[in-house]
Amino acid sequence: MDFFNIKYSGLFFILFFGLLLQSKTASAQVAGVSASKLTAIDAILVPTGHLEAEPSFIYLYGKKAFGNNGRLYPATADADSAVILRNFFFRFTYGVSPRLEIGTYVTANLSSLSFGAKYRFLQHKKFLAVALVGFNFSDSPDWNVRKTGFFGKAMGIASGVGLTSIFSPRFSLDISAQYQYTFCYTNSLSDDYFLDSDLGYYVFHHTLQLIGGISLQYDHFKNAQPDAFRFSFHPGVTIERGKTFIIVFYTPIDLAGRNAGKFTGFSFAFTLSIH
């Protein structure tokens, strides 16, 4: 993670988990699989024999944090200072079969690495469902745990389901629900729960998709840290000039939380499909 312009305070762990909660990082949830909108993993698969390559960037800015009672207060000792988080990622996803895709997700500084898979087990008319599984490895120095060797300082096993309902050629809904067990070799760290939903509508002859979504994450920590959660809203768009090139842009906005930083910012990605 890239932290700068920050004055350290007792909220250090809150600021770290703020990025994990808000962004699609390689150390939270199933990563490396495709999505047709913003944060929710859909039930549409990469076509068989195709490879998706996607660089993405996220920038978050925050001056406030949610306390244990949910109220806001300055996130740093200096109320005029801000916390700025940013990172750059790469995703590669391959369509193995009409029912299976696999992929990997890595940060540009190689601090986190993930492997994920998406398997479609249900397709009924315009409703689809997939099973999700992923393995996450993090070597971020912000984890206050013992070094675990090659795999880094923390590991996570994630699983869940992704659902897609296609109401019309223009209008669709994606929902994903996931659980992650985070641990190191010596002890368990947390149980993490994620719920994401994106609603999209195409305009301009299917070239622009207008999207509104919500995200909820709850973390139950196994050490002295209090549990944390965050509820966020994220409007955004996808621009699809062709089936081989898609631009994704959205703005995450934290609305409520507990023991977590309050951030807003932007994220964009460029998705390339190679056959």
ChimeraX attribute file (.defattr): number of C-alpha atoms within 10 A of each C-alpha:
attribute: neighborCount
match mode: 1-to-1
recipient: residues
	/A:1	19
	/A:2	9
	/A:3	12
	/A:4	11
	/A:5	10
	/A:6	17
	/A:7	13
	/A:8	13
	/A:9	12
	/A:10	10
	/A:11	17
	/A:12	16
	/A:13	16
	/A:14	20
	/A:15	27
	/A:16	18
	/A:17	18
	/A:18	24
	/A:19	24
	/A:20	16
	/A:21	27
	/A:22	26
	/A:23	20
	/A:24	22
	/A:25	25
	/A:26	28
	/A:27	30
	/A:28	31
	/A:29	30
	/A:30	30
	/A:31	30
	/A:32	30
	/A:33	27
	/A:34	28
	/A:35	16
	/A:36	19
	/A:37	26
	/A:38	31
	/A:39	23
	/A:40	27
	/A:41	29
	/A:42	27
	/A:43	30
	/A:44	22
	/A:45	24
	/A:46	24
	/A:47	18
	/A:48	15
	/A:49	13
	/A:50	16
	/A:51	20
	/A:52	22
	/A:53	18
	/A:54	21
	/A:55	18
	/A:56	20
	/A:57	19
	/A:58	23
	/A:59	19
	/A:60	22
	/A:61	16
	/A:62	21
	/A:63	20
	/A:64	20
	/A:65	25
	/A:66	24
	/A:67	19
	/A:68	14
	/A:69	9
	/A:70	16
	/A:71	13
	/A:72	19
	/A:73	14
	/A:74	19
	/A:75	29
	/A:76	22
	/A:77	13
	/A:78	13
	/A:79	11
	/A:80	9
	/A:81	16
	/A:82	18
	/A:83	21
	/A:84	20
	/A:85	22
	/A:86	18
	/A:87	19
	/A:88	18
	/A:89	21
	/A:90	19
	/A:91	23
	/A:92	21
	/A:93	25
	/A:94	26
	/A:95	22
	/A:96	17
	/A:97	15
	/A:98	14
	/A:99	18
	/A:100	19
	/A:101	26
	/A:102	24
	/A:103	23
	/A:104	22
	/A:105	26
	/A:106	25
	/A:107	22
	/A:108	16
	/A:109	12
	/A:110	11
	/A:111	17
	/A:112	24
	/A:113	25
	/A:114	26
	/A:115	23
	/A:116	24
	/A:117	24
	/A:118	32
	/A:119	21
	/A:120	20
	/A:121	12
	/A:122	14
	/A:123	12
	/A:124	8
	/A:125	8
	/A:126	11
	/A:127	15
	/A:128	19
	/A:129	23
	/A:130	24
	/A:131	19
	/A:132	24
	/A:133	22
	/A:134	25
	/A:135	25
	/A:136	28
	/A:137	25
	/A:138	23
	/A:139	20
	/A:140	17
	/A:141	12
	/A:142	14
	/A:143	16
	/A:144	10
	/A:145	15
	/A:146	13
	/A:147	16
	/A:148	14
	/A:149	11
	/A:150	8
	/A:151	16
	/A:152	20
	/A:153	22
	/A:154	25
	/A:155	26
	/A:156	26
	/A:157	21
	/A:158	24
	/A:159	19
	/A:160	21
	/A:161	20
	/A:162	25
	/A:163	22
	/A:164	25
	/A:165	19
	/A:166	15
	/A:167	11
	/A:168	10
	/A:169	9
	/A:170	13
	/A:171	16
	/A:172	19
	/A:173	21
	/A:174	27
	/A:175	23
	/A:176	24
	/A:177	20
	/A:178	22
	/A:179	23
	/A:180	25
	/A:181	19
	/A:182	23
	/A:183	19
	/A:184	19
	/A:185	14
	/A:186	10
	/A:187	12
	/A:188	16
	/A:189	20
	/A:190	18
	/A:191	18
	/A:192	23
	/A:193	20
	/A:194	21
	/A:195	18
	/A:196	22
	/A:197	25
	/A:198	26
	/A:199	21
	/A:200	23
	/A:201	17
	/A:202	20
	/A:203	11
	/A:204	7
	/A:205	8
	/A:206	14
	/A:207	13
	/A:208	18
	/A:209	22
	/A:210	16
	/A:211	22
	/A:212	19
	/A:213	23
	/A:214	22
	/A:215	23
	/A:216	20
	/A:217	21
	/A:218	19
	/A:219	20
	/A:220	16
	/A:221	16
	/A:222	15
	/A:223	11
	/A:224	6
	/A:225	12
	/A:226	12
	/A:227	18
	/A:228	24
	/A:229	23
	/A:230	24
	/A:231	20
	/A:232	21
	/A:233	19
	/A:234	21
	/A:235	19
	/A:236	21
	/A:237	21
	/A:238	23
	/A:239	17
	/A:240	17
	/A:241	12
	/A:242	11
	/A:243	9
	/A:244	12
	/A:245	16
	/A:246	19
	/A:247	17
	/A:248	19
	/A:249	20
	/A:250	22
	/A:251	20
	/A:252	25
	/A:253	20
	/A:254	25
	/A:255	14
	/A:256	19
	/A:257	24
	/A:258	22
	/A:259	25
	/A:260	29
	/A:261	34
	/A:262	31
	/A:263	24
	/A:264	19
	/A:265	19
	/A:266	19
	/A:267	21
	/A:268	19
	/A:269	21
	/A:270	17
	/A:271	21
	/A:272	17
	/A:273	19
	/A:274	12
	/A:275	10
